[in-house]
């Protein structure tokens, strides 16, 4: 059963073009938006409204609300509940922190 969960990343996956923060990328089409952001190396997608602390996808099932992003101009969308679609525009709320 586990093999099927990750086969989209191993066996020449069907690619999908998405635009993240105005930069075009190719990602496996079977991924959620949260999965695609992690696949592309985005370690944070927003900042905590009070502390400013970096936040990132956590539960990947729509419970924690840590993965809120703008998808096709729709603000406050849970990235873990949306599958990537061709030419989808994804905007994170924060700029990536330098490591």
N, CA, C and O atoms as a GROMACS GRO file, in nm:
protein
  396
    1UNK      N    1   0.082  -0.120   0.000
    1UNK     CA    2   0.000   0.000   0.000
    1UNK      C    3   0.086   0.126   0.000
    1UNK      O    4   0.051   0.223  -0.067
    2UNK      N    5   0.194   0.126   0.072
    2UNK     CA    6   0.280   0.244   0.079
    2UNK      C    7   0.341   0.278  -0.057
    2UNK      O    8   0.359   0.395  -0.089
    3UNK      N    9   0.372   0.176  -0.138
    3UNK     CA   10   0.430   0.201  -0.269
    3UNK      C   11   0.342   0.294  -0.352
    3UNK      O   12   0.393   0.383  -0.420
    4UNK      N   13   0.213   0.274  -0.348
    4UNK     CA   14   0.124   0.356  -0.430
    4UNK      C   15   0.121   0.502  -0.385
    4UNK      O   16   0.096   0.591  -0.466
    5UNK      N   17   0.146   0.527  -0.257
    5UNK     CA   18   0.145   0.664  -0.207
    5UNK      C   19   0.259   0.747  -0.264
    5UNK      O   20   0.244   0.868  -0.283
    6UNK      N   21   0.372   0.684  -0.290
    6UNK     CA   22   0.489   0.757  -0.333
    6UNK      C   23   0.529   0.732  -0.479
    6UNK      O   24   0.627   0.790  -0.525
    7UNK      N   25   0.456   0.648  -0.550
    7UNK     CA   26   0.493   0.617  -0.688
    7UNK      C   27   0.491   0.741  -0.776
    7UNK      O   28   0.566   0.747  -0.874
    8UNK      N   29   0.406   0.839  -0.744
    8UNK     CA   30   0.401   0.960  -0.827
    8UNK      C   31   0.532   1.038  -0.820
    8UNK      O   32   0.557   1.122  -0.908
    9UNK      N   33   0.614   1.015  -0.720
    9UNK     CA   34   0.741   1.086  -0.708
    9UNK      C   35   0.858   1.005  -0.763
    9UNK      O   36   0.966   1.060  -0.783
   10UNK      N   37   0.837   0.877  -0.787
   10UNK     CA   38   0.946   0.789  -0.825
   10UNK      C   39   0.944   0.752  -0.973
   10UNK      O   40   1.049   0.755  -1.037
   11UNK      N   41   0.830   0.717  -1.028
   11UNK     CA   42   0.821   0.659  -1.162
   11UNK      C   43   0.778   0.761  -1.268
   11UNK      O   44   0.662   0.759  -1.310
   12UNK      N   45   0.864   0.847  -1.311
   12UNK     CA   46   0.834   0.946  -1.416
   12UNK      C   47   0.693   1.003  -1.402
   12UNK      O   48   0.606   0.974  -1.484
   13UNK      N   49   0.670   1.084  -1.301
   13UNK     CA   50   0.535   1.134  -1.277
   13UNK      C   51   0.488   1.229  -1.387
   13UNK      O   52   0.568   1.299  -1.449
   14UNK      N   53   0.358   1.230  -1.409
   14UNK     CA   54   0.296   1.328  -1.497
   14UNK      C   55   0.319   1.464  -1.434
   14UNK      O   56   0.287   1.485  -1.317
   15UNK      N   57   0.373   1.557  -1.511
   15UNK     CA   58   0.408   1.689  -1.457
   15UNK      C   59   0.296   1.790  -1.479
   15UNK      O   60   0.216   1.778  -1.572
   16UNK      N   61   0.292   1.888  -1.392
   16UNK     CA   62   0.192   1.993  -1.396
   16UNK      C   63   0.265   2.126  -1.376
   16UNK      O   64   0.351   2.137  -1.289
   17UNK      N   65   0.231   2.226  -1.454
   17UNK     CA   66   0.292   2.358  -1.438
   17UNK      C   67   0.210   2.440  -1.339
   17UNK      O   68   0.089   2.456  -1.356
   18UNK      N   69   0.277   2.493  -1.236
   18UNK     CA   70   0.214   2.583  -1.140
   18UNK      C   71   0.301   2.707  -1.128
   18UNK      O   72   0.420   2.704  -1.157
   19UNK      N   73   0.240   2.816  -1.085
   19UNK     CA   74   0.313   2.942  -1.065
   19UNK      C   75   0.311   2.971  -0.915
   19UNK      O   76   0.205   2.994  -0.857
   20UNK      N   77   0.428   2.969  -0.853
   20UNK     CA   78   0.439   2.994  -0.710
   20UNK      C   79   0.514   3.125  -0.690
   20UNK      O   80   0.629   3.139  -0.731
   21UNK      N   81   0.448   3.221  -0.627
   21UNK     CA   82   0.508   3.353  -0.604
   21UNK      C   83   0.566   3.411  -0.732
   21UNK      O   84   0.678   3.462  -0.734
   22UNK      N   85   0.488   3.401  -0.839
   22UNK     CA   86   0.522   3.455  -0.971
   22UNK      C   87   0.637   3.384  -1.042
   22UNK      O   88   0.694   3.440  -1.136
   23UNK      N   89   0.671   3.263  -0.999
   23UNK     CA   90   0.776   3.184  -1.064
   23UNK      C   91   0.714   3.052  -1.108
   23UNK      O   92   0.652   2.982  -1.028
   24UNK      N   93   0.731   3.018  -1.237
   24UNK     CA   94   0.673   2.896  -1.293
   24UNK      C   95   0.757   2.775  -1.254
   24UNK      O   96   0.880   2.779  -1.259
   25UNK      N   97   0.689   2.666  -1.215
   25UNK     CA   98   0.754   2.541  -1.174
   25UNK      C   99   0.680   2.422  -1.233
   25UNK      O  100   0.562   2.431  -1.268
   26UNK      N  101   0.752   2.309  -1.244
   26UNK     CA  102   0.692   2.181  -1.280
   26UNK      C  103   0.690   2.094  -1.156
   26UNK      O  104   0.792   2.078  -1.089
   27UNK      N  105   0.572   2.038  -1.124
   27UNK     CA  106   0.558   1.950  -1.008
   27UNK      C  107   0.477   1.827  -1.050
   27UNK      O  108   0.404   1.833  -1.148
   28UNK      N  109   0.489   1.716  -0.976
   28UNK     CA  110   0.405   1.600  -1.005
   28UNK      C  111   0.257   1.636  -0.990
   28UNK      O  112   0.217   1.695  -0.890
   29UNK      N  113   0.177   1.600  -1.088
   29UNK     CA  114   0.036   1.640  -1.093
   29UNK      C  115  -0.048   1.580  -0.981
   29UNK      O  116  -0.155   1.632  -0.951
   30UNK      N  117  -0.003   1.472  -0.920
   30UNK     CA  118  -0.082   1.406  -0.817
   30UNK      C  119  -0.070   1.471  -0.679
   30UNK      O  120  -0.140   1.432  -0.586
   31UNK      N  121   0.017   1.569  -0.665
   31UNK     CA  122   0.043   1.628  -0.533
   31UNK      C  123  -0.065   1.727  -0.492
   31UNK      O  124  -0.133   1.787  -0.575
   32UNK      N  125  -0.079   1.742  -0.360
   32UNK     CA  126  -0.159   1.853  -0.308
   32UNK      C  127  -0.075   1.979  -0.322
   32UNK      O  128   0.045   1.971  -0.349
   33UNK      N  129  -0.137   2.094  -0.306
   33UNK     CA  130  -0.062   2.220  -0.312
   33UNK      C  131   0.043   2.222  -0.201
   33UNK      O  132   0.156   2.264  -0.225
   34UNK      N  133   0.008   2.176  -0.081
   34UNK     CA  134   0.106   2.170   0.028
   34UNK      C  135   0.222   2.079  -0.007
   34UNK      O  136   0.338   2.114   0.016
   35UNK      N  137   0.193   1.962  -0.063
   35UNK     CA  138   0.297   1.870  -0.106
   35UNK      C  139   0.386   1.931  -0.213
   35UNK      O  140   0.507   1.913  -0.211
   36UNK      N  141   0.324   2.003  -0.307
   36UNK     CA  142   0.402   2.067  -0.414
   36UNK      C  143   0.494   2.174  -0.357
   36UNK      O  144   0.608   2.187  -0.400
   37UNK      N  145   0.446   2.251  -0.261
   37UNK     CA  146   0.530   2.355  -0.199
   37UNK      C  147   0.649   2.291  -0.128
   37UNK      O  148   0.761   2.340  -0.139
   38UNK      N  149   0.625   2.183  -0.056
   38UNK     CA  150   0.736   2.113   0.010
   38UNK      C  151   0.830   2.050  -0.093
   38UNK      O  152   0.951   2.053  -0.075
   39UNK      N  153   0.774   1.993  -0.199
   39UNK     CA  154   0.852   1.935  -0.309
   39UNK      C  155   0.946   2.040  -0.369
   39UNK      O  156   1.059   2.008  -0.407
   40UNK      N  157   0.898   2.164  -0.377
   40UNK     CA  158   0.978   2.273  -0.434
   40UNK      C  159   1.073   2.337  -0.333
   40UNK      O  160   1.149   2.427  -0.368
   41UNK      N  161   1.070   2.290  -0.209
   41UNK     CA  162   1.164   2.340  -0.108
   41UNK      C  163   1.114   2.456  -0.025
   41UNK      O  164   1.193   2.517   0.048
   42UNK      N  165   0.986   2.488  -0.033
   42UNK     CA  166   0.932   2.596   0.050
   42UNK      C  167   0.916   2.545   0.192
   42UNK      O  168   0.832   2.459   0.219
   43UNK      N  169   0.994   2.598   0.282
   43UNK     CA  170   0.992   2.552   0.422
   43UNK      C  171   0.889   2.627   0.505
   43UNK      O  172   0.856   2.584   0.616
   44UNK      N  173   0.838   2.738   0.455
   44UNK     CA  174   0.734   2.812   0.526
   44UNK      C  175   0.638   2.870   0.422
   44UNK      O  176   0.678   2.898   0.309
   45UNK      N  177   0.512   2.887   0.462
   45UNK     CA  178   0.414   2.942   0.369
   45UNK      C  179   0.346   3.066   0.422
   45UNK      O  180   0.282   3.139   0.347
   46UNK      N  181   0.359   3.092   0.552
   46UNK     CA  182   0.300   3.211   0.610
   46UNK      C  183   0.370   3.243   0.741
   46UNK      O  184   0.457   3.168   0.786
   47UNK      N  185   0.331   3.355   0.803
   47UNK     CA  186   0.383   3.392   0.933
   47UNK      C  187   0.267   3.403   1.031
   47UNK      O  188   0.157   3.442   0.994
   48UNK      N  189   0.294   3.367   1.157
   48UNK     CA  190   0.193   3.379   1.261
   48UNK      C  191   0.152   3.525   1.274
   48UNK      O  192   0.238   3.613   1.276
   49UNK      N  193   0.024   3.551   1.284
   49UNK     CA  194  -0.027   3.689   1.284
   49UNK      C  195   0.018   3.769   1.405
   49UNK      O  196   0.022   3.891   1.397
   50UNK      N  197   0.050   3.706   1.515
   50UNK     CA  198   0.091   3.778   1.636
   50UNK      C  199   0.243   3.776   1.653
   50UNK      O  200   0.305   3.882   1.666
   51UNK      N  201   0.302   3.658   1.653
   51UNK     CA  202   0.445   3.646   1.682
   51UNK      C  203   0.534   3.667   1.560
   51UNK      O  204   0.652   3.697   1.573
   52UNK      N  205   0.477   3.651   1.440
   52UNK     CA  206   0.558   3.661   1.318
   52UNK      C  207   0.638   3.535   1.290
   52UNK      O  208   0.717   3.532   1.196
   53UNK      N  209   0.618   3.432   1.371
   53UNK     CA  210   0.691   3.307   1.355
   53UNK      C  211   0.653   3.238   1.224
   53UNK      O  212   0.537   3.240   1.182
   54UNK      N  213   0.752   3.178   1.160
   54UNK     CA  214   0.729   3.106   1.034
   54UNK      C  215   0.639   2.986   1.057
   54UNK      O  216   0.655   2.914   1.156
   55UNK      N  217   0.544   2.964   0.966
   55UNK     CA  218   0.451   2.852   0.974
   55UNK      C  219   0.460   2.772   0.844
   55UNK      O  220   0.490   2.828   0.738
   56UNK      N  221   0.432   2.642   0.852
   56UNK     CA  222   0.441   2.554   0.736
   56UNK      C  223   0.334   2.446   0.747
   56UNK      O  224   0.277   2.427   0.855
   57UNK      N  225   0.306   2.374   0.638
   57UNK     CA  226   0.211   2.263   0.646
   57UNK      C  227   0.252   2.166   0.756
   57UNK      O  228   0.370   2.132   0.771
   58UNK      N  229   0.153   2.121   0.833
   58UNK     CA  230   0.182   2.035   0.946
   58UNK      C  231   0.105   1.903   0.940
   58UNK      O  232   0.166   1.797   0.934
   59UNK      N  233  -0.027   1.909   0.941
   59UNK     CA  234  -0.106   1.786   0.952
   59UNK      C  235  -0.137   1.722   0.816
   59UNK      O  236  -0.157   1.601   0.809
   60UNK      N  237  -0.140   1.800   0.711
   60UNK     CA  238  -0.170   1.754   0.574
   60UNK      C  239  -0.306   1.687   0.560
   60UNK      O  240  -0.326   1.603   0.473
   61UNK      N  241  -0.400   1.725   0.648
   61UNK     CA  242  -0.536   1.671   0.635
   61UNK      C  243  -0.644   1.774   0.669
   61UNK      O  244  -0.759   1.737   0.692
   62UNK      N  245  -0.608   1.903   0.671
   62UNK     CA  246  -0.707   2.008   0.686
   62UNK      C  247  -0.748   2.043   0.827
   62UNK      O  248  -0.846   2.115   0.845
   63UNK      N  249  -0.678   1.995   0.928
   63UNK     CA  250  -0.717   2.018   1.066
   63UNK      C  251  -0.646   2.139   1.128
   63UNK      O  252  -0.709   2.215   1.201
   64UNK      N  253  -0.520   2.157   1.099
   64UNK     CA  254  -0.440   2.256   1.174
   64UNK      C  255  -0.441   2.398   1.117
   64UNK      O  256  -0.410   2.491   1.191
   65UNK      N  257  -0.476   2.418   0.992
   65UNK     CA  258  -0.480   2.549   0.927
   65UNK      C  259  -0.343   2.618   0.920
   65UNK      O  260  -0.337   2.741   0.909
   66UNK      N  261  -0.235   2.544   0.927
   66UNK     CA  262  -0.101   2.603   0.920
   66UNK      C  263  -0.056   2.626   0.776
   66UNK      O  264   0.044   2.694   0.753
   67UNK      N  265  -0.128   2.572   0.679
   67UNK     CA  266  -0.083   2.578   0.539
   67UNK      C  267  -0.162   2.679   0.456
   67UNK      O  268  -0.173   2.663   0.334
   68UNK      N  269  -0.217   2.782   0.519
   68UNK     CA  270  -0.299   2.878   0.446
   68UNK      C  271  -0.217   2.956   0.343
   68UNK      O  272  -0.113   3.014   0.375
   69UNK      N  273  -0.265   2.956   0.219
   69UNK     CA  274  -0.201   3.028   0.109
   69UNK      C  275  -0.310   3.090   0.022
   69UNK      O  276  -0.429   3.066   0.043
   70UNK      N  277  -0.268   3.168  -0.076
   70UNK     CA  278  -0.360   3.222  -0.175
   70UNK      C  279  -0.350   3.135  -0.300
   70UNK      O  280  -0.241   3.117  -0.355
   71UNK      N  281  -0.464   3.080  -0.344
   71UNK     CA  282  -0.468   2.994  -0.463
   71UNK      C  283  -0.561   3.060  -0.563
   71UNK      O  284  -0.680   3.078  -0.536
   72UNK      N  285  -0.507   3.094  -0.680
   72UNK     CA  286  -0.585   3.162  -0.785
   72UNK      C  287  -0.663   3.281  -0.730
   72UNK      O  288  -0.782   3.298  -0.758
   73UNK      N  289  -0.594   3.362  -0.651
   73UNK     CA  290  -0.648   3.485  -0.590
   73UNK      C  291  -0.749   3.460  -0.479
   73UNK      O  292  -0.805   3.556  -0.425
   74UNK      N  293  -0.774   3.335  -0.444
   74UNK     CA  294  -0.862   3.304  -0.330
   74UNK      C  295  -0.777   3.296  -0.204
   74UNK      O  296  -0.698   3.203  -0.189
   75UNK      N  297  -0.792   3.391  -0.114
   75UNK     CA  298  -0.708   3.397   0.006
   75UNK      C  299  -0.752   3.295   0.110
   75UNK      O  300  -0.865   3.246   0.109
   76UNK      N  301  -0.659   3.264   0.200
   76UNK     CA  302  -0.683   3.175   0.314
   76UNK      C  303  -0.732   3.036   0.273
   76UNK      O  304  -0.825   2.982   0.333
   77UNK      N  305  -0.669   2.979   0.171
   77UNK     CA  306  -0.702   2.844   0.125
   77UNK      C  307  -0.608   2.744   0.193
   77UNK      O  308  -0.488   2.770   0.204
   78UNK      N  309  -0.661   2.631   0.237
   78UNK     CA  310  -0.577   2.526   0.296
   78UNK      C  311  -0.508   2.450   0.182
   78UNK      O  312  -0.574   2.381   0.104
   79UNK      N  313  -0.377   2.464   0.176
   79UNK     CA  314  -0.299   2.404   0.068
   79UNK      C  315  -0.304   2.251   0.069
   79UNK      O  316  -0.288   2.188  -0.035
   80UNK      N  317  -0.326   2.194   0.185
   80UNK     CA  318  -0.325   2.047   0.194
   80UNK      C  319  -0.453   1.985   0.136
   80UNK      O  320  -0.455   1.866   0.107
   81UNK      N  321  -0.559   2.064   0.119
   81UNK     CA  322  -0.686   2.011   0.070
   81UNK      C  323  -0.708   2.035  -0.079
   81UNK      O  324  -0.810   1.994  -0.133
   82UNK      N  325  -0.613   2.100  -0.146
   82UNK     CA  326  -0.627   2.132  -0.288
   82UNK      C  327  -0.523   2.055  -0.368
   82UNK      O  328  -0.405   2.057  -0.334
   83UNK      N  329  -0.566   1.987  -0.473
   83UNK     CA  330  -0.472   1.921  -0.564
   83UNK      C  331  -0.422   2.023  -0.664
   83UNK      O  332  -0.498   2.110  -0.707
   84UNK      N  333  -0.295   2.013  -0.702
   84UNK     CA  334  -0.242   2.105  -0.803
   84UNK      C  335  -0.315   2.084  -0.935
   84UNK      O  336  -0.352   1.973  -0.971
   85UNK      N  337  -0.334   2.194  -1.006
   85UNK     CA  338  -0.400   2.193  -1.137
   85UNK      C  339  -0.311   2.272  -1.232
   85UNK      O  340  -0.237   2.359  -1.188
   86UNK      N  341  -0.317   2.242  -1.362
   86UNK     CA  342  -0.234   2.316  -1.458
   86UNK      C  343  -0.257   2.466  -1.449
   86UNK      O  344  -0.370   2.514  -1.442
   87UNK      N  345  -0.148   2.539  -1.448
   87UNK     CA  346  -0.145   2.686  -1.445
   87UNK      C  347  -0.206   2.746  -1.319
   87UNK      O  348  -0.248   2.861  -1.319
   88UNK      N  349  -0.210   2.669  -1.212
   88UNK     CA  350  -0.258   2.720  -1.083
   88UNK      C  351  -0.159   2.824  -1.032
   88UNK      O  352  -0.038   2.806  -1.042
   89UNK      N  353  -0.212   2.934  -0.977
   89UNK     CA  354  -0.129   3.038  -0.918
   89UNK      C  355  -0.136   3.025  -0.766
   89UNK      O  356  -0.243   3.030  -0.706
   90UNK      N  357  -0.020   3.009  -0.705
   90UNK     CA  358  -0.009   2.991  -0.561
   90UNK      C  359   0.079   3.102  -0.505
   90UNK      O  360   0.192   3.121  -0.552
   91UNK      N  361   0.029   3.172  -0.408
   91UNK     CA  362   0.108   3.277  -0.344
   91UNK      C  363   0.115   3.250  -0.194
   91UNK      O  364   0.013   3.236  -0.126
   92UNK      N  365   0.238   3.242  -0.144
   92UNK     CA  366   0.257   3.229  -0.001
   92UNK      C  367   0.253   3.368   0.059
   92UNK      O  368   0.276   3.467  -0.010
   93UNK      N  369   0.224   3.375   0.187
   93UNK     CA  370   0.208   3.505   0.252
   93UNK      C  371   0.343   3.564   0.289
   93UNK      O  372   0.355   3.686   0.306
   94UNK      N  373   0.443   3.482   0.303
   94UNK     CA  374   0.574   3.528   0.349
   94UNK      C  375   0.681   3.504   0.245
   94UNK      O  376   0.663   3.423   0.154
   95UNK      N  377   0.787   3.572   0.259
   95UNK     CA  378   0.906   3.546   0.179
   95UNK      C  379   0.986   3.437   0.250
   95UNK      O  380   0.984   3.429   0.373
   96UNK      N  381   1.053   3.354   0.176
   96UNK     CA  382   1.132   3.248   0.235
   96UNK      C  383   1.243   3.307   0.321
   96UNK      O  384   1.308   3.404   0.283
   97UNK      N  385   1.263   3.247   0.438
   97UNK     CA  386   1.371   3.289   0.526
   97UNK      C  387   1.502   3.237   0.471
   97UNK      O  388   1.507   3.126   0.417
   98UNK      N  389   1.607   3.314   0.483
   98UNK     CA  390   1.738   3.264   0.440
   98UNK      C  391   1.788   3.169   0.549
   98UNK      O  392   1.762   3.189   0.668
   99UNK      N  393   1.859   3.067   0.507
   99UNK     CA  394   1.902   2.965   0.604
   99UNK      C  395   2.040   2.993   0.654
   99UNK      O  396   2.092   2.918   0.736
   0.00000   0.00000   0.00000
